[in-house]
Amino acid sequence: LSADLKAPGYTVVDLQAGYNFNENFAAVLSVNNVFDEKYYERLGSLPFFNFYGAPRNVNLKLTAQF
């Protein structure tokens, strides 16, 4: 089974903000796919290997240095 697959264009918005509390402590907040866009990350064929991209996700990273 062979067919040409075409996916519509899409835009994915990611945001990141960081803050240094002092010379030892910092935080970074990342939000990926802010508008929760549903899109194909990979197109294979009609029945196989079509994968959606990651949904909205949030990550908070705290670091400490001594």
mmJSON file of the N, C-alpha and C atoms, coordinates in Angstrom:
{"data_MODEL":{"atom_site":{
"group_PDB":["ATOM","ATOM","ATOM","ATOM","ATOM","ATOM","ATOM","ATOM","ATOM","ATOM","ATOM","ATOM","ATOM","ATOM","ATOM","ATOM","ATOM","ATOM","ATOM","ATOM","ATOM","ATOM","ATOM","ATOM","ATOM","ATOM","ATOM","ATOM","ATOM","ATOM","ATOM","ATOM","ATOM","ATOM","ATOM","ATOM","ATOM","ATOM","ATOM","ATOM","ATOM","ATOM","ATOM","ATOM","ATOM","ATOM","ATOM","ATOM","ATOM","ATOM","ATOM","ATOM","ATOM","ATOM","ATOM","ATOM","ATOM","ATOM","ATOM","ATOM","ATOM","ATOM","ATOM","ATOM","ATOM","ATOM","ATOM","ATOM","ATOM","ATOM","ATOM","ATOM","ATOM","ATOM","ATOM","ATOM","ATOM","ATOM","ATOM","ATOM","ATOM","ATOM","ATOM","ATOM","ATOM","ATOM","ATOM","ATOM","ATOM","ATOM","ATOM","ATOM","ATOM","ATOM","ATOM","ATOM","ATOM","ATOM","ATOM","ATOM","ATOM","ATOM","ATOM","ATOM","ATOM","ATOM","ATOM","ATOM","ATOM","ATOM","ATOM","ATOM","ATOM","ATOM","ATOM","ATOM","ATOM","ATOM","ATOM","ATOM","ATOM","ATOM","ATOM","ATOM","ATOM","ATOM","ATOM","ATOM","ATOM","ATOM","ATOM","ATOM","ATOM","ATOM","ATOM","ATOM","ATOM","ATOM","ATOM","ATOM","ATOM","ATOM","ATOM","ATOM","ATOM","ATOM","ATOM","ATOM","ATOM","ATOM","ATOM","ATOM","ATOM","ATOM","ATOM","ATOM","ATOM","ATOM","ATOM","ATOM","ATOM","ATOM","ATOM","ATOM","ATOM","ATOM","ATOM","ATOM","ATOM","ATOM","ATOM","ATOM","ATOM","ATOM","ATOM","ATOM","ATOM","ATOM","ATOM","ATOM","ATOM","ATOM","ATOM","ATOM","ATOM","ATOM","ATOM","ATOM","ATOM","ATOM","ATOM","ATOM","ATOM","ATOM","ATOM","ATOM","ATOM","ATOM"],
"id":[1,2,3,4,5,6,7,8,9,10,11,12,13,14,15,16,17,18,19,20,21,22,23,24,25,26,27,28,29,30,31,32,33,34,35,36,37,38,39,40,41,42,43,44,45,46,47,48,49,50,51,52,53,54,55,56,57,58,59,60,61,62,63,64,65,66,67,68,69,70,71,72,73,74,75,76,77,78,79,80,81,82,83,84,85,86,87,88,89,90,91,92,93,94,95,96,97,98,99,100,101,102,103,104,105,106,107,108,109,110,111,112,113,114,115,116,117,118,119,120,121,122,123,124,125,126,127,128,129,130,131,132,133,134,135,136,137,138,139,140,141,142,143,144,145,146,147,148,149,150,151,152,153,154,155,156,157,158,159,160,161,162,163,164,165,166,167,168,169,170,171,172,173,174,175,176,177,178,179,180,181,182,183,184,185,186,187,188,189,190,191,192,193,194,195,196,197,198],
"type_symbol":["N","C","C","N","C","C","N","C","C","N","C","C","N","C","C","N","C","C","N","C","C","N","C","C","N","C","C","N","C","C","N","C","C","N","C","C","N","C","C","N","C","C","N","C","C","N","C","C","N","C","C","N","C","C","N","C","C","N","C","C","N","C","C","N","C","C","N","C","C","N","C","C","N","C","C","N","C","C","N","C","C","N","C","C","N","C","C","N","C","C","N","C","C","N","C","C","N","C","C","N","C","C","N","C","C","N","C","C","N","C","C","N","C","C","N","C","C","N","C","C","N","C","C","N","C","C","N","C","C","N","C","C","N","C","C","N","C","C","N","C","C","N","C","C","N","C","C","N","C","C","N","C","C","N","C","C","N","C","C","N","C","C","N","C","C","N","C","C","N","C","C","N","C","C","N","C","C","N","C","C","N","C","C","N","C","C","N","C","C","N","C","C","N","C","C","N","C","C"],
"label_atom_id":["N","CA","C","N","CA","C","N","CA","C","N","CA","C","N","CA","C","N","CA","C","N","CA","C","N","CA","C","N","CA","C","N","CA","C","N","CA","C","N","CA","C","N","CA","C","N","CA","C","N","CA","C","N","CA","C","N","CA","C","N","CA","C","N","CA","C","N","CA","C","N","CA","C","N","CA","C","N","CA","C","N","CA","C","N","CA","C","N","CA","C","N","CA","C","N","CA","C","N","CA","C","N","CA","C","N","CA","C","N","CA","C","N","CA","C","N","CA","C","N","CA","C","N","CA","C","N","CA","C","N","CA","C","N","CA","C","N","CA","C","N","CA","C","N","CA","C","N","CA","C","N","CA","C","N","CA","C","N","CA","C","N","CA","C","N","CA","C","N","CA","C","N","CA","C","N","CA","C","N","CA","C","N","CA","C","N","CA","C","N","CA","C","N","CA","C","N","CA","C","N","CA","C","N","CA","C","N","CA","C","N","CA","C","N","CA","C","N","CA","C","N","CA","C","N","CA","C","N","CA","C"],
"label_alt_id":[null,null,null,null,null,null,null,null,null,null,null,null,null,null,null,null,null,null,null,null,null,null,null,null,null,null,null,null,null,null,null,null,null,null,null,null,null,null,null,null,null,null,null,null,null,null,null,null,null,null,null,null,null,null,null,null,null,null,null,null,null,null,null,null,null,null,null,null,null,null,null,null,null,null,null,null,null,null,null,null,null,null,null,null,null,null,null,null,null,null,null,null,null,null,null,null,null,null,null,null,null,null,null,null,null,null,null,null,null,null,null,null,null,null,null,null,null,null,null,null,null,null,null,null,null,null,null,null,null,null,null,null,null,null,null,null,null,null,null,null,null,null,null,null,null,null,null,null,null,null,null,null,null,null,null,null,null,null,null,null,null,null,null,null,null,null,null,null,null,null,null,null,null,null,null,null,null,null,null,null,null,null,null,null,null,null,null,null,null,null,null,null,null,null,null,null,null,null],
"label_comp_id":["LEU","LEU","LEU","SER","SER","SER","ALA","ALA","ALA","ASP","ASP","ASP","LEU","LEU","LEU","LYS","LYS","LYS","ALA","ALA","ALA","PRO","PRO","PRO","GLY","GLY","GLY","TYR","TYR","TYR","THR","THR","THR","VAL","VAL","VAL","VAL","VAL","VAL","ASP","ASP","ASP","LEU","LEU","LEU","GLN","GLN","GLN","ALA","ALA","ALA","GLY","GLY","GLY","TYR","TYR","TYR","ASN","ASN","ASN","PHE","PHE","PHE","ASN","ASN","ASN","GLU","GLU","GLU","ASN","ASN","ASN","PHE","PHE","PHE","ALA","ALA","ALA","ALA","ALA","ALA","VAL","VAL","VAL","LEU","LEU","LEU","SER","SER","SER","VAL","VAL","VAL","ASN","ASN","ASN","ASN","ASN","ASN","VAL","VAL","VAL","PHE","PHE","PHE","ASP","ASP","ASP","GLU","GLU","GLU","LYS","LYS","LYS","TYR","TYR","TYR","TYR","TYR","TYR","GLU","GLU","GLU","ARG","ARG","ARG","LEU","LEU","LEU","GLY","GLY","GLY","SER","SER","SER","LEU","LEU","LEU","PRO","PRO","PRO","PHE","PHE","PHE","PHE","PHE","PHE","ASN","ASN","ASN","PHE","PHE","PHE","TYR","TYR","TYR","GLY","GLY","GLY","ALA","ALA","ALA","PRO","PRO","PRO","ARG","ARG","ARG","ASN","ASN","ASN","VAL","VAL","VAL","ASN","ASN","ASN","LEU","LEU","LEU","LYS","LYS","LYS","LEU","LEU","LEU","THR","THR","THR","ALA","ALA","ALA","GLN","GLN","GLN","PHE","PHE","PHE"],
"label_asym_id":["A","A","A","A","A","A","A","A","A","A","A","A","A","A","A","A","A","A","A","A","A","A","A","A","A","A","A","A","A","A","A","A","A","A","A","A","A","A","A","A","A","A","A","A","A","A","A","A","A","A","A","A","A","A","A","A","A","A","A","A","A","A","A","A","A","A","A","A","A","A","A","A","A","A","A","A","A","A","A","A","A","A","A","A","A","A","A","A","A","A","A","A","A","A","A","A","A","A","A","A","A","A","A","A","A","A","A","A","A","A","A","A","A","A","A","A","A","A","A","A","A","A","A","A","A","A","A","A","A","A","A","A","A","A","A","A","A","A","A","A","A","A","A","A","A","A","A","A","A","A","A","A","A","A","A","A","A","A","A","A","A","A","A","A","A","A","A","A","A","A","A","A","A","A","A","A","A","A","A","A","A","A","A","A","A","A","A","A","A","A","A","A","A","A","A","A","A","A"],
"label_entity_id":["1","1","1","1","1","1","1","1","1","1","1","1","1","1","1","1","1","1","1","1","1","1","1","1","1","1","1","1","1","1","1","1","1","1","1","1","1","1","1","1","1","1","1","1","1","1","1","1","1","1","1","1","1","1","1","1","1","1","1","1","1","1","1","1","1","1","1","1","1","1","1","1","1","1","1","1","1","1","1","1","1","1","1","1","1","1","1","1","1","1","1","1","1","1","1","1","1","1","1","1","1","1","1","1","1","1","1","1","1","1","1","1","1","1","1","1","1","1","1","1","1","1","1","1","1","1","1","1","1","1","1","1","1","1","1","1","1","1","1","1","1","1","1","1","1","1","1","1","1","1","1","1","1","1","1","1","1","1","1","1","1","1","1","1","1","1","1","1","1","1","1","1","1","1","1","1","1","1","1","1","1","1","1","1","1","1","1","1","1","1","1","1","1","1","1","1","1","1"],
"label_seq_id":[1,1,1,2,2,2,3,3,3,4,4,4,5,5,5,6,6,6,7,7,7,8,8,8,9,9,9,10,10,10,11,11,11,12,12,12,13,13,13,14,14,14,15,15,15,16,16,16,17,17,17,18,18,18,19,19,19,20,20,20,21,21,21,22,22,22,23,23,23,24,24,24,25,25,25,26,26,26,27,27,27,28,28,28,29,29,29,30,30,30,31,31,31,32,32,32,33,33,33,34,34,34,35,35,35,36,36,36,37,37,37,38,38,38,39,39,39,40,40,40,41,41,41,42,42,42,43,43,43,44,44,44,45,45,45,46,46,46,47,47,47,48,48,48,49,49,49,50,50,50,51,51,51,52,52,52,53,53,53,54,54,54,55,55,55,56,56,56,57,57,57,58,58,58,59,59,59,60,60,60,61,61,61,62,62,62,63,63,63,64,64,64,65,65,65,66,66,66],
"pdbx_PDB_ins_code":[null,null,null,null,null,null,null,null,null,null,null,null,null,null,null,null,null,null,null,null,null,null,null,null,null,null,null,null,null,null,null,null,null,null,null,null,null,null,null,null,null,null,null,null,null,null,null,null,null,null,null,null,null,null,null,null,null,null,null,null,null,null,null,null,null,null,null,null,null,null,null,null,null,null,null,null,null,null,null,null,null,null,null,null,null,null,null,null,null,null,null,null,null,null,null,null,null,null,null,null,null,null,null,null,null,null,null,null,null,null,null,null,null,null,null,null,null,null,null,null,null,null,null,null,null,null,null,null,null,null,null,null,null,null,null,null,null,null,null,null,null,null,null,null,null,null,null,null,null,null,null,null,null,null,null,null,null,null,null,null,null,null,null,null,null,null,null,null,null,null,null,null,null,null,null,null,null,null,null,null,null,null,null,null,null,null,null,null,null,null,null,null,null,null,null,null,null,null],
"Cartn_x":[0.856,0.0,0.896,0.783,1.627,0.76,0.967,0.211,1.054,0.894,1.578,0.767,1.39,0.726,1.249,0.355,0.746,0.102,0.882,0.375,0.272,-0.745,-0.843,0.283,0.593,1.605,1.166,2.102,1.786,2.876,2.546,3.5,3.427,4.57,4.646,5.426,4.86,5.483,5.989,7.266,7.874,8.326,8.235,8.678,9.618,10.562,11.469,11.824,11.8,12.179,13.049,14.042,14.927,15.153,15.552,15.817,16.941,17.935,18.997,18.634,18.355,17.999,19.208,20.345,21.624,22.71,23.955,25.035,24.984,24.165,24.096,22.814,21.732,20.448,19.829,19.268,18.625,17.435,16.513,15.349,15.106,14.661,14.292,12.953,11.987,10.671,10.56,10.251,10.085,8.676,8.012,6.703,6.838,6.606,6.709,5.315,5.145,3.864,2.783,3.026,2.199,0.712,0.385,-1.018,-1.563,-0.823,-1.227,-1.65,-0.833,-1.089,-0.958,-1.943,-1.869,-1.29,-0.154,0.545,1.258,1.577,2.338,3.826,4.52,5.972,6.612,5.959,6.468,5.299,5.385,4.419,5.102,4.475,5.018,4.155,3.241,2.298,0.9,-0.088,-1.472,-1.717,-1.371,-1.697,-0.577,0.654,1.785,2.675,3.316,4.414,4.02,2.809,2.378,2.355,3.196,3.331,3.01,2.149,1.859,3.046,3.22,4.237,3.807,4.726,4.464,3.394,2.48,1.491,2.16,1.386,1.926,2.544,3.711,4.342,5.14,5.31,5.965,7.09,8.208,9.355,9.899,10.113,10.726,12.044,13.126,14.457,15.017,15.388,16.014,17.451,18.389,19.79,20.408,21.344,22.094,23.574,24.427,25.867,26.521,27.446,28.163,29.639],
"Cartn_y":[-1.183,0.0,1.238,2.016,3.195,4.404,5.47,6.696,7.878,8.982,10.198,10.843,11.017,11.656,13.073,13.975,15.362,15.841,16.499,17.065,18.572,19.187,20.645,21.296,22.538,23.271,23.516,23.741,23.998,24.866,25.478,26.253,25.789,25.54,25.141,26.22,26.709,27.774,27.192,27.433,27.039,28.307,28.295,29.426,28.933,29.794,29.467,30.742,30.649,31.781,31.253,32.033,31.627,32.762,32.392,33.394,32.883,33.732,33.428,34.082,33.261,33.791,34.444,33.813,34.353,33.575,33.68,33.009,31.488,30.961,29.517,28.845,29.579,28.963,29.612,28.751,29.238,28.338,28.886,28.133,28.453,27.44,27.612,26.915,27.644,27.104,27.037,25.858,25.663,25.152,25.743,25.28,24.99,23.747,23.327,23.142,23.529,23.453,24.195,25.461,26.304,26.225,26.22,26.23,24.829,23.806,22.398,22.038,22.44,22.162,20.663,20.089,18.683,18.624,17.94,17.898,16.557,16.222,15.009,15.324,14.653,14.785,13.958,12.863,11.991,11.398,11.426,10.77,9.602,8.435,7.252,6.897,5.968,5.564,5.6,5.271,5.373,4.622,3.337,2.658,2.654,3.009,2.792,4.018,4.122,5.058,6.526,6.844,8.238,8.586,9.533,9.849,11.318,11.542,12.912,13.48,14.789,15.468,15.527,15.914,15.962,16.997,16.665,17.651,18.675,19.668,20.673,19.964,20.429,19.905,21.01,20.874,21.9,21.245,21.953,21.454,22.582,22.289,23.244,22.641,23.369,22.901,23.832,23.255,24.006,23.52,24.449,24.067,24.776,24.074,24.617,24.304,25.3,25.126,25.566,24.717,25.057,24.904],
"Cartn_z":[0.0,0.0,0.0,-1.04,-1.152,-1.464,-0.742,-0.978,-0.511,-1.179,-0.737,0.375,1.518,2.644,2.775,3.077,3.3,4.586,5.393,6.642,6.478,7.086,7.016,7.815,7.476,8.225,9.657,10.519,11.924,12.533,13.652,14.428,15.876,16.454,17.859,18.598,19.696,20.482,21.8,22.094,23.358,24.09,25.416,26.227,27.319,27.683,28.772,29.528,30.855,31.702,32.839,33.204,34.286,35.261,36.466,37.497,38.396,38.643,39.602,40.929,41.929,43.243,43.907,43.76,44.229,43.49,43.917,43.192,43.313,44.245,44.459,43.953,43.852,43.511,42.276,41.391,40.172,39.825,39.041,38.582,37.107,36.367,34.963,34.749,34.188,33.857,32.341,31.814,30.372,30.099,29.111,28.661,27.171,26.801,25.41,24.82,23.561,22.866,23.67,23.909,24.77,24.411,23.129,22.695,22.453,22.874,22.771,21.342,20.374,18.962,18.694,17.997,17.623,16.214,16.057,14.775,14.632,13.403,13.143,13.198,14.098,14.162,13.055,12.718,11.667,10.894,9.568,8.695,8.021,8.116,7.46,6.272,6.471,5.431,6.02,5.22,5.701,7.008,7.108,8.375,9.41,9.032,9.944,10.086,11.246,11.506,11.408,11.781,11.872,13.357,13.757,15.178,15.431,16.419,16.833,17.599,17.525,18.316,19.777,20.626,22.067,22.395,23.304,23.755,24.674,25.111,26.039,27.236,27.638,28.843,29.505,30.808,31.628,32.415,32.507,33.245,34.123,35.394,36.322,36.783,36.552,36.934,37.999,39.131,40.226,40.352,40.428,40.581,41.781,42.379,43.515,43.302,43.545,43.428,44.725,45.203,46.443,46.238],
"occupancy":[1.0,1.0,1.0,1.0,1.0,1.0,1.0,1.0,1.0,1.0,1.0,1.0,1.0,1.0,1.0,1.0,1.0,1.0,1.0,1.0,1.0,1.0,1.0,1.0,1.0,1.0,1.0,1.0,1.0,1.0,1.0,1.0,1.0,1.0,1.0,1.0,1.0,1.0,1.0,1.0,1.0,1.0,1.0,1.0,1.0,1.0,1.0,1.0,1.0,1.0,1.0,1.0,1.0,1.0,1.0,1.0,1.0,1.0,1.0,1.0,1.0,1.0,1.0,1.0,1.0,1.0,1.0,1.0,1.0,1.0,1.0,1.0,1.0,1.0,1.0,1.0,1.0,1.0,1.0,1.0,1.0,1.0,1.0,1.0,1.0,1.0,1.0,1.0,1.0,1.0,1.0,1.0,1.0,1.0,1.0,1.0,1.0,1.0,1.0,1.0,1.0,1.0,1.0,1.0,1.0,1.0,1.0,1.0,1.0,1.0,1.0,1.0,1.0,1.0,1.0,1.0,1.0,1.0,1.0,1.0,1.0,1.0,1.0,1.0,1.0,1.0,1.0,1.0,1.0,1.0,1.0,1.0,1.0,1.0,1.0,1.0,1.0,1.0,1.0,1.0,1.0,1.0,1.0,1.0,1.0,1.0,1.0,1.0,1.0,1.0,1.0,1.0,1.0,1.0,1.0,1.0,1.0,1.0,1.0,1.0,1.0,1.0,1.0,1.0,1.0,1.0,1.0,1.0,1.0,1.0,1.0,1.0,1.0,1.0,1.0,1.0,1.0,1.0,1.0,1.0,1.0,1.0,1.0,1.0,1.0,1.0,1.0,1.0,1.0,1.0,1.0,1.0,1.0,1.0,1.0,1.0,1.0,1.0],
"B_iso_or_equiv":[0.0,0.0,0.0,0.0,0.0,0.0,0.0,0.0,0.0,0.0,0.0,0.0,0.0,0.0,0.0,0.0,0.0,0.0,0.0,0.0,0.0,0.0,0.0,0.0,0.0,0.0,0.0,0.0,0.0,0.0,0.0,0.0,0.0,0.0,0.0,0.0,0.0,0.0,0.0,0.0,0.0,0.0,0.0,0.0,0.0,0.0,0.0,0.0,0.0,0.0,0.0,0.0,0.0,0.0,0.0,0.0,0.0,0.0,0.0,0.0,0.0,0.0,0.0,0.0,0.0,0.0,0.0,0.0,0.0,0.0,0.0,0.0,0.0,0.0,0.0,0.0,0.0,0.0,0.0,0.0,0.0,0.0,0.0,0.0,0.0,0.0,0.0,0.0,0.0,0.0,0.0,0.0,0.0,0.0,0.0,0.0,0.0,0.0,0.0,0.0,0.0,0.0,0.0,0.0,0.0,0.0,0.0,0.0,0.0,0.0,0.0,0.0,0.0,0.0,0.0,0.0,0.0,0.0,0.0,0.0,0.0,0.0,0.0,0.0,0.0,0.0,0.0,0.0,0.0,0.0,0.0,0.0,0.0,0.0,0.0,0.0,0.0,0.0,0.0,0.0,0.0,0.0,0.0,0.0,0.0,0.0,0.0,0.0,0.0,0.0,0.0,0.0,0.0,0.0,0.0,0.0,0.0,0.0,0.0,0.0,0.0,0.0,0.0,0.0,0.0,0.0,0.0,0.0,0.0,0.0,0.0,0.0,0.0,0.0,0.0,0.0,0.0,0.0,0.0,0.0,0.0,0.0,0.0,0.0,0.0,0.0,0.0,0.0,0.0,0.0,0.0,0.0,0.0,0.0,0.0,0.0,0.0,0.0],
"pdbx_formal_charge":[null,null,null,null,null,null,null,null,null,null,null,null,null,null,null,null,null,null,null,null,null,null,null,null,null,null,null,null,null,null,null,null,null,null,null,null,null,null,null,null,null,null,null,null,null,null,null,null,null,null,null,null,null,null,null,null,null,null,null,null,null,null,null,null,null,null,null,null,null,null,null,null,null,null,null,null,null,null,null,null,null,null,null,null,null,null,null,null,null,null,null,null,null,null,null,null,null,null,null,null,null,null,null,null,null,null,null,null,null,null,null,null,null,null,null,null,null,null,null,null,null,null,null,null,null,null,null,null,null,null,null,null,null,null,null,null,null,null,null,null,null,null,null,null,null,null,null,null,null,null,null,null,null,null,null,null,null,null,null,null,null,null,null,null,null,null,null,null,null,null,null,null,null,null,null,null,null,null,null,null,null,null,null,null,null,null,null,null,null,null,null,null,null,null,null,null,null,null],
"auth_seq_id":[1,1,1,2,2,2,3,3,3,4,4,4,5,5,5,6,6,6,7,7,7,8,8,8,9,9,9,10,10,10,11,11,11,12,12,12,13,13,13,14,14,14,15,15,15,16,16,16,17,17,17,18,18,18,19,19,19,20,20,20,21,21,21,22,22,22,23,23,23,24,24,24,25,25,25,26,26,26,27,27,27,28,28,28,29,29,29,30,30,30,31,31,31,32,32,32,33,33,33,34,34,34,35,35,35,36,36,36,37,37,37,38,38,38,39,39,39,40,40,40,41,41,41,42,42,42,43,43,43,44,44,44,45,45,45,46,46,46,47,47,47,48,48,48,49,49,49,50,50,50,51,51,51,52,52,52,53,53,53,54,54,54,55,55,55,56,56,56,57,57,57,58,58,58,59,59,59,60,60,60,61,61,61,62,62,62,63,63,63,64,64,64,65,65,65,66,66,66],
"auth_comp_id":["LEU","LEU","LEU","SER","SER","SER","ALA","ALA","ALA","ASP","ASP","ASP","LEU","LEU","LEU","LYS","LYS","LYS","ALA","ALA","ALA","PRO","PRO","PRO","GLY","GLY","GLY","TYR","TYR","TYR","THR","THR","THR","VAL","VAL","VAL","VAL","VAL","VAL","ASP","ASP","ASP","LEU","LEU","LEU","GLN","GLN","GLN","ALA","ALA","ALA","GLY","GLY","GLY","TYR","TYR","TYR","ASN","ASN","ASN","PHE","PHE","PHE","ASN","ASN","ASN","GLU","GLU","GLU","ASN","ASN","ASN","PHE","PHE","PHE","ALA","ALA","ALA","ALA","ALA","ALA","VAL","VAL","VAL","LEU","LEU","LEU","SER","SER","SER","VAL","VAL","VAL","ASN","ASN","ASN","ASN","ASN","ASN","VAL","VAL","VAL","PHE","PHE","PHE","ASP","ASP","ASP","GLU","GLU","GLU","LYS","LYS","LYS","TYR","TYR","TYR","TYR","TYR","TYR","GLU","GLU","GLU","ARG","ARG","ARG","LEU","LEU","LEU","GLY","GLY","GLY","SER","SER","SER","LEU","LEU","LEU","PRO","PRO","PRO","PHE","PHE","PHE","PHE","PHE","PHE","ASN","ASN","ASN","PHE","PHE","PHE","TYR","TYR","TYR","GLY","GLY","GLY","ALA","ALA","ALA","PRO","PRO","PRO","ARG","ARG","ARG","ASN","ASN","ASN","VAL","VAL","VAL","ASN","ASN","ASN","LEU","LEU","LEU","LYS","LYS","LYS","LEU","LEU","LEU","THR","THR","THR","ALA","ALA","ALA","GLN","GLN","GLN","PHE","PHE","PHE"],
"auth_asym_id":["A","A","A","A","A","A","A","A","A","A","A","A","A","A","A","A","A","A","A","A","A","A","A","A","A","A","A","A","A","A","A","A","A","A","A","A","A","A","A","A","A","A","A","A","A","A","A","A","A","A","A","A","A","A","A","A","A","A","A","A","A","A","A","A","A","A","A","A","A","A","A","A","A","A","A","A","A","A","A","A","A","A","A","A","A","A","A","A","A","A","A","A","A","A","A","A","A","A","A","A","A","A","A","A","A","A","A","A","A","A","A","A","A","A","A","A","A","A","A","A","A","A","A","A","A","A","A","A","A","A","A","A","A","A","A","A","A","A","A","A","A","A","A","A","A","A","A","A","A","A","A","A","A","A","A","A","A","A","A","A","A","A","A","A","A","A","A","A","A","A","A","A","A","A","A","A","A","A","A","A","A","A","A","A","A","A","A","A","A","A","A","A","A","A","A","A","A","A"],
"auth_atom_id":["N","CA","C","N","CA","C","N","CA","C","N","CA","C","N","CA","C","N","CA","C","N","CA","C","N","CA","C","N","CA","C","N","CA","C","N","CA","C","N","CA","C","N","CA","C","N","CA","C","N","CA","C","N","CA","C","N","CA","C","N","CA","C","N","CA","C","N","CA","C","N","CA","C","N","CA","C","N","CA","C","N","CA","C","N","CA","C","N","CA","C","N","CA","C","N","CA","C","N","CA","C","N","CA","C","N","CA","C","N","CA","C","N","CA","C","N","CA","C","N","CA","C","N","CA","C","N","CA","C","N","CA","C","N","CA","C","N","CA","C","N","CA","C","N","CA","C","N","CA","C","N","CA","C","N","CA","C","N","CA","C","N","CA","C","N","CA","C","N","CA","C","N","CA","C","N","CA","C","N","CA","C","N","CA","C","N","CA","C","N","CA","C","N","CA","C","N","CA","C","N","CA","C","N","CA","C","N","CA","C","N","CA","C","N","CA","C","N","CA","C","N","CA","C","N","CA","C","N","CA","C"],
"pdbx_PDB_model_num":[1,1,1,1,1,1,1,1,1,1,1,1,1,1,1,1,1,1,1,1,1,1,1,1,1,1,1,1,1,1,1,1,1,1,1,1,1,1,1,1,1,1,1,1,1,1,1,1,1,1,1,1,1,1,1,1,1,1,1,1,1,1,1,1,1,1,1,1,1,1,1,1,1,1,1,1,1,1,1,1,1,1,1,1,1,1,1,1,1,1,1,1,1,1,1,1,1,1,1,1,1,1,1,1,1,1,1,1,1,1,1,1,1,1,1,1,1,1,1,1,1,1,1,1,1,1,1,1,1,1,1,1,1,1,1,1,1,1,1,1,1,1,1,1,1,1,1,1,1,1,1,1,1,1,1,1,1,1,1,1,1,1,1,1,1,1,1,1,1,1,1,1,1,1,1,1,1,1,1,1,1,1,1,1,1,1,1,1,1,1,1,1,1,1,1,1,1,1]
}}}
